[in-house]
Amino acid sequence: MLNDLVVRNATPLDINFVIETIIEADKSGTPMSSACNILNLSEEEYKGILKDILNENIEGQEFSLSGFLIAELDGKPIGALGSWVEGAVGVSSYILYSNILLNYMKKEKIPGILAKFKITKELSFRRDEGAIQLEFGYVKEEFRRKGVYLKLMAESVKKHYQQDKQIPKVQGICFRNNFKSLNASLKLGFELVESKVSQNEELKKIFPYNEKVLIEMYQPKMNEVLNY
């Protein structure tokens, strides 16, 4: 662990780094952005939309600025992780996420986007209401394997658990081939509970990999993380 590492809540000054985090996490170590493929956007167009969405700060879903923690070293961000509690705002994150994105799309693009949403459901998992959700984790290459991502995950659990000690578990979804993220999660105490694989050729054009896994952390492991 880096001794001088600081983990704090994201602010509007961190929006550019949060955008970098979202895009790099989505690519999962590949050149392919599933979001750009689904929305039929260039990366620059997607960045512009993300900036607008993050400035809105709609809570309860993965594009909420207030849901991100920033790992900072010597005053510079080196990592980030988003999180929220599913259903805490009374609406599922999927409905919020979908409506937010579609609101920024040109009307003629929407039918094609909805068709791709339908395809991607082959690798989707149910997010349980009341569970902490972790999404979009990223650490700059030169600071990896130093405990930064572990610290971000632990602090994200603490952040929500301090507000509601009845939270039953933590969930995360990632590509199985994203070994660094998956292995760090398992090291912290997550368990791999379900895997989905698709041989759909259309889906392979959207996602960088064709297998996703659902990981979960339960009590009493959550209590151990609170002391991490």
Secondary structure in CASP SS format (residue, H / E / C, confidence):
PFRMAT SS
TARGET T0000
AUTHOR 0000-0000-0000
METHOD secondary structure of the structure
MODEL  1
M C 1.00
L C 1.00
N C 1.00
D C 1.00
L C 1.00
V E 1.00
V E 1.00
R E 1.00
N E 1.00
A C 1.00
T C 1.00
P H 1.00
L H 1.00
D H 1.00
I H 1.00
N H 1.00
F H 1.00
V H 1.00
I H 1.00
E H 1.00
T H 1.00
I H 1.00
I H 1.00
E H 1.00
A H 1.00
D H 1.00
K H 1.00
S C 1.00
G C 1.00
T C 1.00
P C 1.00
M C 1.00
S C 1.00
S H 1.00
A H 1.00
C H 1.00
N H 1.00
I H 1.00
L H 1.00
N C 1.00
L C 1.00
S C 1.00
E H 1.00
E H 1.00
E H 1.00
Y H 1.00
K H 1.00
G H 1.00
I H 1.00
L H 1.00
K H 1.00
D H 1.00
I H 1.00
L H 1.00
N H 1.00
E H 1.00
N C 1.00
I C 1.00
E C 1.00
G C 1.00
Q C 1.00
E C 1.00
F C 1.00
S C 1.00
L H 1.00
S H 1.00
G H 1.00
F E 1.00
L E 1.00
I E 1.00
A E 1.00
E E 1.00
L E 1.00
D C 1.00
G C 1.00
K E 1.00
P E 1.00
I E 1.00
G E 1.00
A E 1.00
L E 1.00
G E 1.00
S E 1.00
W E 1.00
V E 1.00
E C 1.00
G C 1.00
A C 1.00
V C 1.00
G C 1.00
V C 1.00
S C 1.00
S H 1.00
Y H 1.00
I H 1.00
L H 1.00
Y H 1.00
S H 1.00
N H 1.00
I H 1.00
L H 1.00
L H 1.00
N H 1.00
Y C 1.00
M C 1.00
K C 1.00
K H 1.00
E H 1.00
K H 1.00
I H 1.00
P H 1.00
G H 1.00
I H 1.00
L H 1.00
A H 1.00
K H 1.00
F H 1.00
K H 1.00
I H 1.00
T H 1.00
K H 1.00
E H 1.00
L H 1.00
S C 1.00
F C 1.00
R C 1.00
R C 1.00
D C 1.00
E C 1.00
G C 1.00
A C 1.00
I E 1.00
Q E 1.00
L E 1.00
E E 1.00
F E 1.00
G E 1.00
Y E 1.00
V E 1.00
K C 1.00
E H 1.00
E H 1.00
F H 1.00
R C 1.00
R C 1.00
K C 1.00
G C 1.00
V H 1.00
Y H 1.00
L H 1.00
K H 1.00
L H 1.00
M H 1.00
A H 1.00
E H 1.00
S H 1.00
V H 1.00
K H 1.00
K H 1.00
H H 1.00
Y H 1.00
Q C 1.00
Q C 1.00
D C 1.00
K C 1.00
Q C 1.00
I C 1.00
P C 1.00
K E 1.00
V E 1.00
Q E 1.00
G E 1.00
I E 1.00
C E 1.00
F E 1.00
R C 1.00
N C 1.00
N C 1.00
F H 1.00
K H 1.00
S H 1.00
L H 1.00
N H 1.00
A H 1.00
S H 1.00
L H 1.00
K H 1.00
L H 1.00
G C 1.00
F C 1.00
E E 1.00
L E 1.00
V E 1.00
E E 1.00
S E 1.00
K E 1.00
V E 1.00
S C 1.00
Q C 1.00
N C 1.00
E H 1.00
E H 1.00
L H 1.00
K H 1.00
K C 1.00
I C 1.00
F C 1.00
P C 1.00
Y C 1.00
N C 1.00
E E 1.00
K E 1.00
V E 1.00
L E 1.00
I E 1.00
E E 1.00
M E 1.00
Y E 1.00
Q C 1.00
P C 1.00
K H 1.00
M H 1.00
N H 1.00
E H 1.00
V H 1.00
L C 1.00
N C 1.00
Y C 1.00
END
